[in-house]
Amino acid sequence: MTTTPRTSTGTDRALAVAAVRDLLLAVGEDADRLGLLRTPERVADLMLDLFSGLGVDPASALGAPVALTENEHPGELVGMTGIPFRSVCEHHLLPFDGVVDVYYAPERHIAGLSRIASLVDLAARRPQLQERLGQQIADALMTVLRPHGVAVRIEATHGCVAHLEPRAASSRAVTVATVGSIPDATWRLAAREHSAS
């Protein structure tokens, strides 16, 4: 059996297409019926996009940090809230999506706000757990910016919960990851004001 050579990112589209076809056959479907002829390609392309962050360090999305001069004071806390994301739960390969709030207490470096949104997107593009996603975002910010501390709050709905527990379909999972030291009162005030808006 020959397969398409893997790309530098480790993906193999032909293998993914064949795997989706095999799955359809395994559940008793006719993979050759008209409605399903292109389904393996569609699903493979979607999965390759959803998992395009595999093998890439999320911290790379932040680029080079912006150094502050001696006279610049960035304030006690920098926050970016309501960053939308979509990921795939690694337990059932069903989507989960929601919003991420990121706060950090700068020391001598800051990041462009669009870079923080890119970090969230890159960390989400892999089979993921919500708890791990928040920690990866926090760790990346600590590694690149070396702030006093980071707090990441994620609120999301999960496709697997909606399917397995229909009565909880509208429930939202909330996780918080913190690293280092962050002004507790300031962060909690910012988070409360955001949730009230």
KASUL-V50807 format. One record per backbone hydrogen bond with DSSP energy under -1.0 kcal/mol. NH is the residue of the N-H (numbers start at 1). CO is the residue of the C=O. E is the energy in kcal/mol with one decimal. If there is no record, write none. Layout:
nh/co/e
NH/CO/E
NH/CO/E
This chain:
nh/co/e
7/11/-2.0
10/7/-1.9
16/12/-2.1
17/13/-2.8
18/14/-2.3
19/15/-2.2
20/16/-2.1
21/17/-2.1
22/18/-2.6
23/19/-2.1
24/20/-2.2
25/21/-2.2
26/22/-2.5
27/23/-1.7
28/25/-1.5
29/24/-2.6
33/30/-1.9
36/33/-1.8
42/38/-2.4
43/39/-3.0
44/40/-2.2
45/41/-2.6
46/42/-2.2
47/43/-2.7
48/44/-2.6
49/45/-1.7
50/46/-2.8
51/47/-2.1
52/49/-1.5
53/125/-2.2
54/51/-2.0
56/53/-2.0
60/57/-2.0
61/58/-1.8
62/59/-1.6
66/110/-3.1
68/108/-2.8
72/69/-1.2
78/104/-2.9
80/102/-2.8
83/100/-2.5
85/98/-1.9
87/96/-2.9
89/94/-3.0
90/128/-1.7
93/89/-2.1
96/87/-2.2
97/157/-1.9
98/85/-1.6
99/155/-2.3
100/83/-2.1
101/153/-3.1
102/80/-2.9
103/151/-2.7
104/78/-2.7
105/149/-2.4
110/66/-2.1
116/112/-1.2
117/113/-1.6
118/114/-2.0
119/115/-2.2
120/116/-2.1
121/117/-2.1
122/118/-2.7
123/119/-2.5
124/120/-1.6
125/121/-1.0
126/124/-2.1
128/88/-3.0
133/129/-2.5
134/130/-1.9
135/131/-1.5
136/132/-2.8
137/133/-2.1
138/134/-2.2
139/135/-2.9
140/136/-2.2
141/137/-2.1
142/138/-2.2
143/139/-2.5
144/140/-2.4
145/141/-2.4
146/142/-1.1
148/105/-3.1
150/179/-2.8
151/103/-2.8
152/177/-2.9
153/101/-2.7
154/175/-2.6
155/99/-2.3
156/173/-2.3
157/97/-2.6
159/95/-2.7
162/158/-2.1
163/159/-1.9
164/160/-2.9
165/161/-2.8
168/165/-2.6
169/166/-1.5
171/168/-1.9
173/156/-3.1
175/154/-2.2
177/152/-2.7
179/150/-2.4
181/148/-3.0
187/183/-2.6
188/184/-2.7
189/185/-2.0
190/186/-2.4
191/187/-2.8
192/188/-2.3
193/189/-2.6
194/190/-2.1
195/191/-2.3
196/192/-1.6
